[in-house]
């Protein structure tokens, strides 16, 4: 049941883990340190202010009515036709036509020049050259010199350094250096190719905005979106609408808000984004930092890692994982839910780690380990599991509960098979207790205890070394408690049936005393290592997240070892025990036979020991 811990979250071993490192790298790359402005001749070079948002397009007007308008100049043509009577406002130009407007040159095979309106229509082999980095091509150009607006149609191509924009229809506003297309277009740079129905591109900032059927194609992945912002210099895509990223059919990412560096494949995903792997794992979180190139990531706040193959889910407010090494770390309200069987398991620890033990998966829970399943519950300071031997190792005052039974010691090992516990080995200060009613508890204590579990029920308990028991036999007829049986032996075996003690078997040289029920009270009812921690027992799934202040456990037992003076340290003066097992190991009772090897205590009144 604990094996599924190893199938989640990938991360390096503890000494290699650097929590929140990826988050810091991504955030720092979003806000790089600004360099001091360069100085020239002892003075700072003035930096350009951000360009204002483009204004709505205005109708063509006379240049004399626009104070900021500049004149479009005709520099060259092989043929000029002008008919003042037929077309007084039009000059027809043919052959190697060239215009100049401010710092831009306009070329074409032929044109209509509207000198009075400061505008022109250009045809065939149209080209605009602005500076030494921007080139625009098309079949037709309608240019308004007053508004510095170029409308290009058919086979339009814009080249700005290593970025190329192609479309069928484009408007280019030279005031703001913004290009628009609205019938479908494509922008390509050295890393990516982006297509959309509507697009905007700034030749100054290299920022692009895409809307409607946006698709980004990279050699490693594709991105489909409703709305996307992208910078052709930084290669950073800002996700501002429903977006799907697919990595070679290996990983799918769904997000509607985030930041993605396509150059190094680092990303920040917000608003409950999802990362889905082909191996069945799905990661969801309020904020996810993910490095696809290195296959590791961090997720923050209400993180859910779901595995449909292993049928388990991990929750937490911080998860760090590495896909390549299959190792991981989860902290902050970390909880594992295993639903691979009909009996769901919930487990919590302050820190959950997973790693590889050679070729085998291994997992470790640190501090406040708590787990719940309807048939088994437990707590410990730490827990270690390895698929190498399918053994769960519990350290730090571990306690296990199964129905009305409580198992405790300094170190507990649970041996599993098919995700179910079959045997529990308790070492040092081993203790097993079973609740009879609100006051009385059957108890076993020794150097070590081995408990055998079948179908979730405790079937047999072996106590080895300094075995002590306190047992309350029950009358089969009326279910009343017969008395209090205390024994001491080197070896004890307790058999259970239908969740109740059926019989106790001891070795030779055992001693024991049966007391009347009212004779012993207080601490004499409990062995010295006895404690009952029912208040910390998880009784439902949500209880695993409850933490308790660690304090010394109150051990109320004062009962001493048997066989010293023929009585109990807690017996009242003058009281005599009801029955005794002698030091030779023989049992004296009505209907019982003498044995030199073992003694057997049965639960019926007819088997009550006689002195």
SVG drawing of the C-alpha trace seen along z (x, -y; Angstrom):
<svg xmlns="http://www.w3.org/2000/svg" viewBox="-25 -74 59 108">
<polyline fill="none" stroke="black" stroke-width="0.4" points="0.0,0.0 3.0,-2.3 4.7,-1.3 2.9,-3.9 4.8,-6.6 7.7,-5.9 5.7,-6.4 5.2,-10.1 7.2,-13.3 10.8,-13.1 13.7,-14.7 17.3,-14.3 18.5,-12.9 18.1,-15.2 21.6,-16.6 21.1,-17.5 17.6,-19.1 17.5,-22.8 13.9,-23.8 12.5,-26.8 15.6,-27.1 13.7,-26.8 11.1,-29.4 13.9,-31.9 15.5,-31.3 12.3,-31.8 11.3,-34.9 14.8,-36.4 14.7,-35.8 11.4,-37.6 12.9,-40.6 16.6,-40.8 18.8,-43.2 18.8,-46.5 22.3,-47.6 23.4,-51.2 23.0,-53.4 26.2,-53.8 27.9,-57.1 29.2,-59.1 31.4,-62.2 30.7,-62.2 27.0,-62.3 24.3,-59.6 22.8,-58.6 19.1,-59.4 17.0,-56.2 13.9,-56.2 10.6,-56.2 8.1,-53.4 6.0,-53.9 2.4,-55.0 -0.5,-52.8 -1.5,-53.2 -4.3,-55.6 -7.3,-54.8 -6.6,-55.1 -7.7,-58.5 -9.0,-59.3 -6.7,-60.8 -6.4,-64.6 -4.4,-67.4 -0.9,-67.5 -1.3,-71.3 -4.0,-70.5 -1.7,-68.2 1.2,-70.0 3.1,-66.8 2.8,-65.5 5.8,-65.4 5.9,-65.5 6.2,-62.3 8.9,-62.9 9.1,-61.3 12.8,-60.5 12.7,-58.4 10.5,-57.1 11.2,-56.2 7.9,-57.5 5.5,-60.1 2.0,-60.7 0.0,-63.6 -3.3,-64.9 -4.5,-68.0 -7.9,-68.0 -8.7,-64.3 -7.0,-63.5 -5.7,-66.7 -4.9,-65.0 -3.1,-61.9 0.4,-61.4 0.8,-58.0 4.3,-56.6 6.0,-53.7 9.4,-51.9 11.7,-51.8 9.5,-54.1 11.0,-55.3 9.6,-57.5 11.1,-58.8 9.2,-59.6 11.4,-60.6 13.8,-57.7 11.9,-55.2 12.2,-54.4 9.3,-53.0 9.9,-51.1 7.5,-49.7 7.1,-49.0 4.3,-51.5 2.2,-53.9 -0.5,-56.5 0.8,-59.5 -1.7,-61.8 0.6,-64.7 -2.0,-67.0 -3.2,-64.3 0.4,-63.3 -0.4,-59.7 0.1,-57.0 -1.0,-53.6 1.9,-51.3 1.7,-48.2 3.9,-45.2 7.2,-44.4 6.4,-46.8 9.2,-47.2 9.6,-49.5 13.0,-49.9 13.2,-51.6 16.7,-52.0 19.0,-49.1 17.0,-46.4 13.4,-46.6 12.1,-45.5 8.5,-45.1 7.3,-43.5 4.0,-43.1 2.0,-43.2 0.0,-46.4 0.6,-49.3 -1.8,-52.1 0.2,-54.6 -1.1,-57.7 1.8,-60.0 -0.2,-62.2 -0.9,-59.3 2.3,-57.4 0.1,-54.4 1.0,-51.7 -1.7,-49.2 -0.1,-46.2 -2.0,-43.5 -1.2,-40.1 2.0,-38.2 3.0,-40.5 6.3,-39.9 8.0,-41.9 11.6,-41.2 13.0,-42.7 16.5,-41.3 15.9,-37.6 12.1,-37.9 9.8,-37.4 6.1,-38.2 4.1,-36.9 0.4,-37.4 -2.0,-38.4 -3.1,-41.7 -1.2,-43.9 -1.4,-47.5 1.8,-49.1 1.7,-52.2 5.1,-53.9 4.2,-56.3 4.1,-53.5 6.1,-50.9 3.2,-48.5 2.2,-46.0 -1.3,-44.4 -2.7,-41.5 -6.3,-40.4 -6.9,-37.7 -4.4,-35.2 -0.6,-35.5 2.7,-33.9 5.7,-35.2 8.8,-33.2 12.2,-33.7 15.2,-31.5 13.3,-29.4 9.6,-29.4 6.9,-29.9 3.6,-31.4 0.4,-31.6 -3.0,-33.2 -6.0,-34.8 -5.2,-38.2 -1.8,-39.5 0.2,-42.6 3.9,-43.0 6.1,-45.9 9.3,-46.4 10.7,-48.5 10.1,-46.3 9.8,-43.0 6.6,-42.3 3.8,-40.4 0.2,-39.8 -1.8,-36.9 -5.5,-36.2 -7.8,-33.5 -6.5,-30.0 -2.9,-30.8 -0.4,-28.1 3.3,-28.1 5.5,-25.5 8.9,-24.6 11.2,-21.7 10.4,-20.2 6.7,-21.1 3.7,-22.8 1.5,-25.4 -2.2,-26.1 -3.9,-29.1 -6.7,-31.6 -4.5,-34.6 -0.8,-34.7 1.9,-37.4 5.4,-36.7 8.7,-38.5 10.9,-37.5 14.1,-38.6 13.7,-37.0 11.7,-34.1 9.4,-34.4 5.7,-33.6 3.1,-35.1 0.0,-33.0 -3.0,-35.2 -5.8,-32.8 -6.7,-29.1 -3.5,-27.4 -2.4,-23.8 1.3,-22.8 2.2,-19.3 5.7,-17.9 6.2,-15.2 3.1,-13.4 4.9,-12.9 3.6,-15.8 0.6,-18.0 0.3,-21.4 -3.0,-23.3 -3.0,-26.8 -4.8,-30.1 -2.2,-32.3 1.6,-32.0 5.0,-32.7 7.1,-30.5 10.7,-30.9 10.8,-28.9 14.6,-29.2 15.4,-27.3 11.9,-25.7 11.4,-27.1 8.0,-28.2 5.7,-29.6 2.1,-28.5 -0.7,-30.1 -4.4,-29.8 -4.6,-26.0 -2.7,-24.9 -2.3,-21.2 0.8,-19.2 -0.1,-15.8 2.4,-13.0 1.9,-10.0 2.8,-7.7 -0.5,-8.7 0.6,-11.5 -1.2,-14.8 0.2,-17.8 -2.2,-20.6 -1.3,-23.6 -2.0,-27.3 1.6,-28.0 3.9,-25.7 7.5,-26.3 8.6,-23.7 11.8,-23.1 11.0,-20.7 14.5,-20.5 15.7,-19.2 12.4,-17.4 11.9,-18.8 9.7,-21.3 8.2,-22.9 4.5,-23.5 3.0,-25.7 -0.3,-26.0 -3.0,-23.3 -0.8,-21.0 -2.4,-17.7 -0.3,-15.0 -2.6,-12.3 -1.5,-9.0 -4.1,-7.0 -1.8,-4.1 -0.8,-3.6 -4.2,-4.9 -2.9,-7.3 -3.0,-11.0 -0.5,-13.3 -1.6,-16.6 0.5,-19.4 1.3,-23.1 4.8,-22.5 6.0,-19.7 9.4,-19.4 9.9,-16.6 12.3,-15.2 11.1,-13.0 14.5,-11.6 15.6,-10.4 12.1,-9.5 12.8,-11.2 10.9,-13.9 10.0,-16.0 6.7,-17.1 6.2,-19.4 3.5,-21.8 0.4,-19.7 1.7,-16.8 -0.8,-13.9 -0.8,-10.8 -4.1,-9.0 -3.7,-5.5 -6.9,-4.2 -5.3,-1.3 -7.3,1.2 -10.8,1.1 -9.4,-0.1 -8.2,-3.7 -5.1,-4.8 -4.4,-8.4 -0.9,-9.3 0.7,-12.5 4.2,-13.7 5.8,-17.1 8.2,-16.0 7.8,-13.2 10.8,-12.1 11.1,-9.5 14.3,-8.2 15.9,-5.1 17.4,-2.3 19.5,-0.8 16.8,0.2 14.0,0.2 11.8,-2.6 12.1,-3.9 10.2,-6.5 10.7,-8.3 8.4,-10.3 9.9,-12.7 8.2,-14.2 4.6,-13.8 4.0,-10.7 0.3,-9.7 -1.7,-7.3 -5.2,-6.0 -7.0,-3.1 -10.2,-1.7 -8.4,1.5 -5.0,0.0 -3.8,-3.3 -0.4,-4.5 1.9,-7.3 5.7,-7.7 8.4,-10.3 9.8,-8.8 9.0,-6.1 11.1,-4.4 9.9,-2.1 11.9,-0.2 10.5,2.0 13.7,4.0 12.2,6.0 8.7,4.4 9.4,3.5 8.1,0.4 10.5,-0.8 8.9,-3.1 11.2,-5.0 10.6,-7.5 8.0,-6.1 5.9,-4.4 2.4,-3.2 0.1,-1.0 -3.6,-0.4 -5.7,2.4 -9.3,2.4 -9.1,2.5 -5.4,3.4 -2.5,1.0 1.1,2.0 4.1,-0.2 7.8,0.0 11.0,-1.9 11.3,-0.4 8.5,1.2 8.9,3.1 5.8,3.9 6.3,6.6 3.9,6.1 2.8,8.2 0.5,7.0 0.3,3.6 -1.1,5.3 0.6,5.8 1.2,9.4 3.5,9.2 4.6,6.6 7.9,6.9 8.3,4.7 11.7,4.3 12.7,2.8 10.0,1.9 7.6,3.9 4.0,3.6 0.7,4.9 -2.6,3.8 -6.2,4.8 -9.1,2.8 -11.6,5.0 -13.7,2.1 -13.2,-1.5 -11.1,-0.4 -9.5,3.0 -6.9,3.9 -5.3,7.2 -1.6,6.5 1.6,8.1 5.1,6.8 8.6,8.0 11.9,7.4 10.3,8.1 6.8,8.8 5.9,10.3 2.2,9.8 0.7,11.7 -2.2,10.1 -4.6,11.7 -7.1,9.8 -6.6,6.8 -7.3,8.7 -4.7,9.5 -4.5,13.3 -1.4,14.1 1.0,12.3 4.4,13.8 6.3,12.2 10.0,13.1 12.2,12.3 10.9,11.1 7.4,11.6 4.8,10.3 1.0,10.4 -2.1,9.0 -5.2,10.7 -8.9,10.5 -10.5,13.9 -14.2,13.7 -17.0,16.1 -18.3,17.6 -21.8,17.8 -22.5,14.3 -19.5,12.4 -18.5,11.2 -14.9,10.8 -13.8,13.7 -10.7,12.1 -7.2,10.6 -4.5,13.0 -0.9,11.9 1.9,14.0 5.6,14.0 7.4,16.1 10.4,16.1 8.0,16.7 4.3,16.1 2.0,16.6 -1.5,15.0 -4.1,16.3 -7.0,14.2 -10.3,15.1 -13.1,12.9 -11.2,9.9 -10.9,11.4 -8.3,13.3 -8.9,17.0 -6.0,18.5 -2.5,17.7 0.3,20.2 3.5,19.9 6.7,21.9 7.8,23.9 9.0,22.2 6.2,19.7 4.7,18.0 1.2,16.5 -1.5,15.4 -5.2,15.1 -6.7,12.3 -10.4,11.6 -11.5,8.6 -12.0,6.1 -8.7,6.9 -6.4,4.8 -7.0,1.2 -5.1,-1.8 -1.6,-1.2 -1.7,2.5 -4.1,3.0 -1.3,2.1 2.2,3.2 4.9,0.7 5.3,-0.1 1.5,-0.5 0.1,-3.7 -3.1,-4.2 -2.8,-6.8 -6.3,-6.6 -6.7,-10.4 -4.0,-10.6 -5.3,-7.8 -6.5,-8.8 -10.2,-7.8 -11.0,-9.3 -9.0,-10.4 -8.8,-14.1 -7.2,-13.3 -3.9,-12.5 -3.3,-16.3 -3.8,-16.9 -0.5,-17.5 0.1,-17.1 2.7,-18.7 5.3,-16.1 5.4,-15.2 6.6,-12.3 3.9,-9.5 2.2,-9.0 2.8,-5.4 0.4,-4.7 1.3,-1.0 3.0,0.0 2.6,3.8 5.8,5.7 7.2,9.0 5.4,12.1 6.9,14.9 8.5,12.7 7.0,13.5 4.0,15.1 2.0,11.9 1.6,8.5 3.2,5.3 -0.2,3.7 -2.2,6.3 -4.1,5.1 -2.8,6.3 -4.4,9.6 -5.8,10.3 -5.1,13.7 -4.8,14.4 -7.5,16.7 -5.0,18.9 -1.4,19.5 0.8,21.2 3.8,22.7 7.4,22.1 7.8,25.5 5.5,24.5 2.7,26.9 -0.9,25.7 -3.4,26.8 -7.0,26.4 -10.1,28.5 -10.1,30.4 -6.6,29.3 -3.6,31.6 -0.1,31.1 2.6,30.3 6.3,29.9 6.8,27.8 4.0,25.1 1.1,23.8 -2.2,22.9 -4.7,20.4 -8.3,20.8 -11.0,18.2 -13.9,20.2 -14.8,20.2 -14.3,23.9 -10.6,23.3 -10.1,20.8 -6.8,21.6 -7.0,23.0 -4.4,22.4"/>
</svg>
